[in-house]
Amino acid sequence: MTGDDRFEYNLRAIRELLLAAYSAEELRALVAYDEQLGPLRHEFSPSDAIIDMAGKTIDYCLRFLLMDYFLSLVEQERPAQYARFEGRLR
């Protein structure tokens, strides 16, 4: 992708999706067991709330150009929640 990827996504909607679809432990597990996202687990602290983890996940995915990949994982894991937000994610 070219330019600043933050402008291709509705970051507020992505954060809302993560807060609706995952608990802190569920998001931690999703990241920990994924090869591409695994390094992100080192950015989470044990005391992070889901809102903190959502922000760190979004930042990481933007930094490493993984947002499309991450959103496809969320769509596979939480299709009902993803469908609720799909029209607002970009």
C-alpha positions as CSV (number, residue, x, y, z in Angstrom):
1,M,0.0,0.0,0.0
2,T,1.1,3.5,-0.6
3,G,0.8,6.6,1.5
4,D,-0.4,6.6,5.1
5,D,-2.4,3.5,5.7
6,R,-4.2,5.1,8.6
7,F,-6.4,7.0,6.0
8,E,-7.5,3.8,4.3
9,Y,-9.1,2.5,7.5
10,N,-11.7,3.7,10.0
11,L,-9.6,3.2,13.1
12,R,-12.5,4.0,15.4
13,A,-14.7,1.3,13.8
14,I,-11.8,-1.2,14.0
15,R,-11.3,-0.4,17.7
16,E,-15.1,-0.8,18.3
17,L,-15.0,-4.1,16.4
18,L,-12.2,-5.4,18.6
19,L,-13.9,-4.3,21.8
20,A,-17.2,-6.0,20.8
21,A,-15.6,-9.2,19.5
22,Y,-12.9,-10.0,22.0
23,S,-12.0,-10.0,25.7
24,A,-8.5,-9.2,26.6
25,E,-7.6,-12.9,27.0
26,E,-9.2,-13.8,23.7
27,L,-7.3,-11.1,21.8
28,R,-4.1,-12.1,23.6
29,A,-4.6,-15.7,22.4
30,L,-5.4,-14.7,18.8
31,V,-2.2,-12.8,18.6
32,A,0.0,-15.3,20.5
33,Y,-0.9,-18.2,18.2
34,D,-0.5,-16.4,14.9
35,E,2.8,-16.4,13.1
36,Q,2.5,-12.9,11.6
37,L,1.1,-11.3,14.8
38,G,3.1,-13.2,17.4
39,P,5.7,-10.5,18.0
40,L,2.8,-8.2,19.0
41,R,2.3,-10.2,22.2
42,H,5.5,-8.7,23.6
43,E,3.9,-5.3,23.4
44,F,1.1,-6.4,25.7
45,S,1.6,-6.1,29.4
46,P,-0.2,-8.5,31.8
47,S,-2.3,-5.5,33.2
48,D,-3.4,-4.2,29.8
49,A,-7.2,-3.9,29.5
50,I,-8.9,-4.8,26.2
51,I,-9.0,-1.1,25.1
52,D,-5.2,-0.8,25.5
53,M,-4.7,-4.0,23.7
54,A,-7.0,-2.9,20.8
55,G,-4.9,0.3,20.4
56,K,-1.6,-1.6,20.4
57,T,-3.0,-4.1,17.9
58,I,-4.2,-1.4,15.6
59,D,-0.8,0.5,15.8
60,Y,1.1,-2.8,15.2
61,C,-1.0,-3.7,12.2
62,L,-0.5,-0.3,10.7
63,R,3.2,-0.2,11.4
64,F,3.8,-3.6,9.7
65,L,1.1,-3.3,7.0
66,L,-0.9,-6.2,8.5
67,M,-4.3,-4.6,8.8
68,D,-5.9,-6.5,5.9
69,Y,-4.5,-9.7,7.2
70,F,-5.6,-9.0,10.8
71,L,-9.1,-8.0,9.7
72,S,-9.4,-11.3,7.7
73,L,-8.5,-13.2,10.9
74,V,-11.2,-11.4,12.8
75,E,-13.7,-12.1,10.1
76,Q,-12.9,-15.8,10.2
77,E,-12.9,-16.0,14.0
78,R,-15.9,-13.7,14.7
79,P,-18.0,-13.5,11.6
80,A,-21.1,-12.2,13.2
81,Q,-19.3,-9.3,15.0
82,Y,-17.3,-8.6,11.8
83,A,-20.5,-8.4,9.8
84,R,-21.9,-5.7,12.1
85,F,-18.9,-3.4,11.5
86,E,-17.8,-4.4,8.0
87,G,-19.4,-1.5,6.2
88,R,-17.5,1.0,8.5
89,L,-14.0,-0.5,8.5
90,R,-12.7,1.5,5.6
